[in-house]
């Protein structure tokens, strides 16, 4: 149902940051976690995910390192930086304000 194009601009970035706040993950695991937590409403395609991961890394909000996976493969794992955690907290606070305001308009309109 949902696609990254359905998301508000910048929402994919904050979803990725929130997913990585718990533990480092490789790209495929990030996409699967977002899909799982959203109960299959959000499905992040590789064409959106990997550019977003690269952008977040360029911003200094995440860092990447190559690690072995349980299946004896090597994958790039992403984790939050200190700056990424601070940015996530700001974005989550802003999201709370925005979603509360939208809810007010929808309830009263």
TIVO-888953 format. One record per atom (N, C-alpha, C): atom name; z, y, x; residue number from 0. Coordinates in steps of 0.1 Angstrom, whole numbers, plus 5000, padded with zeros to 4 digits. Example, Ala and Ser with C-alpha at 12.3 -4.5 7.8 and 13.67 -1.06 7.14 Angstrom:
2
> N, 5078, 4943, 5132, 0
> CA, 5078, 4955, 5123, 0
> C, 5078, 4967, 5132, 0
> N, 5071, 4978, 5128, 1
> CA, 5071, 4989, 5137, 1
> C, 5079, 5000, 5129, 1
***
This chain:
109
> N, 5000, 4988, 5008, 0
> CA, 5000, 5000, 5000, 0
> C, 5000, 5013, 5009, 0
> N, 5011, 5015, 5016, 1
> CA, 5012, 5027, 5024, 1
> C, 5004, 5025, 5038, 1
> N, 4999, 5036, 5042, 2
> CA, 4992, 5036, 5055, 2
> C, 4997, 5048, 5063, 2
> N, 4996, 5048, 5076, 3
> CA, 5000, 5060, 5084, 3
> C, 4994, 5073, 5078, 3
> N, 4981, 5072, 5073, 4
> CA, 4975, 5084, 5068, 4
> C, 4982, 5090, 5055, 4
> N, 4990, 5081, 5049, 5
> CA, 4998, 5085, 5037, 5
> C, 5011, 5092, 5041, 5
> N, 5014, 5091, 5054, 6
> CA, 5027, 5097, 5058, 6
> C, 5026, 5112, 5061, 6
> N, 5036, 5119, 5059, 7
> CA, 5037, 5133, 5062, 7
> C, 5035, 5135, 5077, 7
> N, 5028, 5145, 5081, 8
> CA, 5025, 5147, 5095, 8
> C, 5038, 5146, 5103, 8
> N, 5037, 5138, 5114, 9
> CA, 5049, 5137, 5123, 9
> C, 5059, 5126, 5118, 9
> N, 5057, 5120, 5107, 10
> CA, 5066, 5110, 5102, 10
> C, 5065, 5097, 5110, 10
> N, 5053, 5093, 5114, 11
> CA, 5052, 5081, 5122, 11
> C, 5060, 5083, 5135, 11
> N, 5060, 5094, 5141, 12
> CA, 5068, 5096, 5154, 12
> C, 5082, 5094, 5151, 12
> N, 5088, 5099, 5141, 13
> CA, 5102, 5098, 5138, 13
> C, 5105, 5083, 5134, 13
> N, 5096, 5076, 5127, 14
> CA, 5099, 5062, 5124, 14
> C, 5099, 5054, 5137, 14
> N, 5090, 5057, 5146, 15
> CA, 5090, 5050, 5159, 15
> C, 5103, 5052, 5167, 15
> N, 5107, 5065, 5167, 16
> CA, 5119, 5068, 5174, 16
> C, 5131, 5061, 5168, 16
> N, 5132, 5061, 5155, 17
> CA, 5143, 5055, 5148, 17
> C, 5144, 5040, 5151, 17
> N, 5132, 5034, 5151, 18
> CA, 5131, 5020, 5154, 18
> C, 5136, 5016, 5168, 18
> N, 5132, 5025, 5177, 19
> CA, 5136, 5023, 5191, 19
> C, 5151, 5027, 5194, 19
> N, 5157, 5034, 5185, 20
> CA, 5171, 5038, 5187, 20
> C, 5180, 5026, 5188, 20
> N, 5177, 5015, 5182, 21
> CA, 5185, 5003, 5182, 21
> C, 5184, 4995, 5195, 21
> N, 5172, 4993, 5200, 22
> CA, 5170, 4985, 5212, 22
> C, 5155, 4987, 5216, 22
> N, 5152, 4985, 5229, 23
> CA, 5138, 4986, 5234, 23
> C, 5130, 4975, 5227, 23
> N, 5117, 4979, 5224, 24
> CA, 5108, 4970, 5217, 24
> C, 5094, 4972, 5223, 24
> N, 5086, 4962, 5222, 25
> CA, 5072, 4964, 5225, 25
> C, 5064, 4969, 5213, 25
> N, 5052, 4973, 5215, 26
> CA, 5045, 4980, 5204, 26
> C, 5044, 4972, 5191, 26
> N, 5040, 4959, 5192, 27
> CA, 5038, 4951, 5181, 27
> C, 5051, 4949, 5173, 27
> N, 5063, 4948, 5181, 28
> CA, 5076, 4946, 5174, 28
> C, 5080, 4959, 5167, 28
> N, 5076, 4971, 5172, 29
> CA, 5079, 4983, 5166, 29
> C, 5072, 4984, 5152, 29
> N, 5059, 4980, 5152, 30
> CA, 5051, 4980, 5140, 30
> C, 5057, 4970, 5130, 30
> N, 5060, 4958, 5134, 31
> CA, 5066, 4948, 5125, 31
> C, 5079, 4952, 5120, 31
> N, 5088, 4959, 5128, 32
> CA, 5101, 4963, 5123, 32
> C, 5099, 4974, 5112, 32
> N, 5090, 4984, 5114, 33
> CA, 5088, 4994, 5104, 33
> C, 5083, 4988, 5091, 33
> N, 5074, 4978, 5092, 34
> CA, 5069, 4971, 5080, 34
> C, 5080, 4963, 5073, 34
> N, 5089, 4957, 5081, 35
> CA, 5100, 4949, 5076, 35
> C, 5110, 4958, 5068, 35
> N, 5114, 4968, 5075, 36
> CA, 5124, 4977, 5070, 36
> C, 5119, 4984, 5057, 36
> N, 5106, 4988, 5057, 37
> CA, 5101, 4995, 5045, 37
> C, 5097, 4985, 5034, 37
> N, 5100, 4972, 5036, 38
> CA, 5097, 4962, 5026, 38
> C, 5082, 4961, 5023, 38
> N, 5074, 4961, 5034, 39
> CA, 5060, 4960, 5035, 39
> C, 5052, 4972, 5029, 39
> N, 5059, 4983, 5026, 40
> CA, 5052, 4995, 5021, 40
> C, 5044, 5002, 5032, 40
> N, 5051, 5003, 5044, 41
> CA, 5044, 5009, 5056, 41
> C, 5039, 4999, 5065, 41
> N, 5026, 5000, 5068, 42
> CA, 5020, 4991, 5077, 42
> C, 5013, 5000, 5088, 42
> N, 5018, 5000, 5100, 43
> CA, 5013, 5008, 5110, 43
> C, 5002, 5001, 5118, 43
> N, 4990, 5006, 5118, 44
> CA, 4979, 5000, 5125, 44
> C, 4979, 5003, 5140, 44
> N, 4974, 4995, 5148, 45
> CA, 4974, 4997, 5162, 45
> C, 4967, 5010, 5166, 45
> N, 4957, 5014, 5159, 46
> CA, 4949, 5026, 5161, 46
> C, 4958, 5039, 5159, 46
> N, 4969, 5038, 5152, 47
> CA, 4978, 5049, 5150, 47
> C, 4990, 5047, 5159, 47
> N, 4995, 5034, 5160, 48
> CA, 5007, 5032, 5168, 48
> C, 5006, 5035, 5183, 48
> N, 4996, 5030, 5189, 49
> CA, 4996, 5032, 5204, 49
> C, 4993, 5046, 5208, 49
> N, 4985, 5054, 5201, 50
> CA, 4984, 5068, 5204, 50
> C, 4997, 5075, 5202, 50
> N, 5005, 5071, 5192, 51
> CA, 5018, 5078, 5189, 51
> C, 5028, 5074, 5200, 51
> N, 5028, 5062, 5205, 52
> CA, 5036, 5058, 5216, 52
> C, 5033, 5065, 5228, 52
> N, 5020, 5067, 5231, 53
> CA, 5016, 5074, 5243, 53
> C, 5020, 5089, 5242, 53
> N, 5019, 5095, 5230, 54
> CA, 5023, 5109, 5228, 54
> C, 5038, 5111, 5230, 54
> N, 5046, 5101, 5224, 55
> CA, 5060, 5102, 5226, 55
> C, 5064, 5101, 5240, 55
> N, 5057, 5092, 5248, 56
> CA, 5060, 5091, 5262, 56
> C, 5057, 5103, 5269, 56
> N, 5045, 5110, 5266, 57
> CA, 5041, 5122, 5273, 57
> C, 5052, 5133, 5270, 57
> N, 5057, 5133, 5258, 58
> CA, 5068, 5143, 5254, 58
> C, 5081, 5141, 5261, 58
> N, 5082, 5129, 5267, 59
> CA, 5095, 5126, 5274, 59
> C, 5106, 5120, 5265, 59
> N, 5102, 5116, 5252, 60
> CA, 5111, 5111, 5243, 60
> C, 5113, 5096, 5243, 60
> N, 5103, 5089, 5249, 61
> CA, 5105, 5075, 5252, 61
> C, 5100, 5072, 5266, 61
> N, 5104, 5061, 5271, 62
> CA, 5099, 5056, 5284, 62
> C, 5095, 5042, 5282, 62
> N, 5086, 5037, 5291, 63
> CA, 5081, 5024, 5290, 63
> C, 5083, 5016, 5303, 63
> N, 5084, 5003, 5302, 64
> CA, 5085, 4994, 5313, 64
> C, 5079, 4981, 5309, 64
> N, 5073, 4974, 5319, 65
> CA, 5067, 4961, 5316, 65
> C, 5078, 4951, 5318, 65
> N, 5079, 4941, 5308, 66
> CA, 5089, 4931, 5308, 66
> C, 5082, 4918, 5303, 66
> N, 5089, 4907, 5307, 67
> CA, 5084, 4894, 5302, 67
> C, 5090, 4892, 5287, 67
> N, 5082, 4886, 5279, 68
> CA, 5086, 4883, 5265, 68
> C, 5091, 4868, 5265, 68
> N, 5097, 4864, 5254, 69
> CA, 5101, 4850, 5253, 69
> C, 5090, 4840, 5254, 69
> N, 5078, 4844, 5250, 70
> CA, 5066, 4836, 5251, 70
> C, 5059, 4835, 5264, 70
> N, 5066, 4840, 5275, 71
> CA, 5061, 4840, 5288, 71
> C, 5049, 4849, 5290, 71
> N, 5049, 4859, 5282, 72
> CA, 5038, 4870, 5283, 72
> C, 5045, 4882, 5288, 72
> N, 5037, 4891, 5293, 73
> CA, 5042, 4904, 5298, 73
> C, 5038, 4915, 5287, 73
> N, 5047, 4923, 5284, 74
> CA, 5044, 4934, 5274, 74
> C, 5051, 4947, 5278, 74
> N, 5046, 4958, 5274, 75
> CA, 5052, 4971, 5277, 75
> C, 5063, 4973, 5266, 75
> N, 5075, 4975, 5271, 76
> CA, 5086, 4977, 5262, 76
> C, 5090, 4992, 5262, 76
> N, 5092, 4998, 5251, 77
> CA, 5096, 5012, 5250, 77
> C, 5110, 5014, 5246, 77
> N, 5116, 5024, 5251, 78
> CA, 5130, 5027, 5248, 78
> C, 5132, 5043, 5248, 78
> N, 5142, 5047, 5240, 79
> CA, 5144, 5061, 5239, 79
> C, 5150, 5067, 5252, 79
> N, 5147, 5079, 5255, 80
> CA, 5153, 5086, 5266, 80
> C, 5165, 5095, 5259, 80
> N, 5172, 5101, 5267, 81
> CA, 5183, 5110, 5262, 81
> C, 5177, 5121, 5254, 81
> N, 5166, 5127, 5259, 82
> CA, 5159, 5137, 5251, 82
> C, 5153, 5132, 5238, 82
> N, 5149, 5119, 5238, 83
> CA, 5144, 5113, 5226, 83
> C, 5155, 5111, 5216, 83
> N, 5167, 5107, 5220, 84
> CA, 5178, 5106, 5211, 84
> C, 5182, 5119, 5204, 84
> N, 5182, 5130, 5213, 85
> CA, 5185, 5143, 5207, 85
> C, 5174, 5148, 5198, 85
> N, 5161, 5145, 5201, 86
> CA, 5150, 5149, 5192, 86
> C, 5151, 5141, 5179, 86
> N, 5154, 5128, 5180, 87
> CA, 5156, 5120, 5168, 87
> C, 5167, 5126, 5159, 87
> N, 5178, 5130, 5164, 88
> CA, 5189, 5135, 5156, 88
> C, 5184, 5148, 5149, 88
> N, 5177, 5157, 5156, 89
> CA, 5172, 5169, 5150, 89
> C, 5162, 5166, 5139, 89
> N, 5153, 5156, 5141, 90
> CA, 5143, 5153, 5131, 90
> C, 5149, 5146, 5119, 90
> N, 5160, 5138, 5121, 91
> CA, 5166, 5132, 5110, 91
> C, 5174, 5142, 5101, 91
> N, 5180, 5152, 5107, 92
> CA, 5186, 5163, 5100, 92
> C, 5176, 5171, 5092, 92
> N, 5165, 5174, 5098, 93
> CA, 5155, 5181, 5092, 93
> C, 5149, 5173, 5080, 93
> N, 5147, 5160, 5082, 94
> CA, 5142, 5152, 5071, 94
> C, 5152, 5152, 5059, 94
> N, 5165, 5151, 5062, 95
> CA, 5175, 5151, 5051, 95
> C, 5174, 5164, 5043, 95
> N, 5172, 5175, 5050, 96
> CA, 5171, 5188, 5043, 96
> C, 5158, 5188, 5034, 96
> N, 5147, 5184, 5040, 97
> CA, 5134, 5185, 5034, 97
> C, 5134, 5175, 5022, 97
> N, 5139, 5163, 5024, 98
> CA, 5138, 5153, 5012, 98
> C, 5148, 5158, 5001, 98
> N, 5159, 5164, 5004, 99
> CA, 5168, 5168, 4994, 99
> C, 5162, 5180, 4986, 99
> N, 5155, 5189, 4993, 100
> CA, 5148, 5200, 4986, 100
> C, 5137, 5195, 4977, 100
> N, 5129, 5185, 4982, 101
> CA, 5118, 5180, 4974, 101
> C, 5124, 5173, 4962, 101
> N, 5135, 5165, 4964, 102
> CA, 5141, 5158, 4953, 102
> C, 5146, 5168, 4942, 102
> N, 5152, 5180, 4946, 103
> CA, 5156, 5190, 4937, 103
> C, 5144, 5195, 4928, 103
> N, 5133, 5198, 4935, 104
> CA, 5121, 5203, 4928, 104
> C, 5116, 5192, 4918, 104
> N, 5116, 5180, 4922, 105
> CA, 5111, 5169, 4914, 105
> C, 5120, 5167, 4902, 105
> N, 5133, 5168, 4904, 106
> CA, 5142, 5166, 4893, 106
> C, 5142, 5178, 4883, 106
> N, 5139, 5190, 4887, 107
> CA, 5140, 5202, 4879, 107
> C, 5127, 5207, 4874, 107
> N, 5116, 5203, 4879, 108
> CA, 5103, 5208, 4875, 108
> C, 5099, 5204, 4862, 108
***
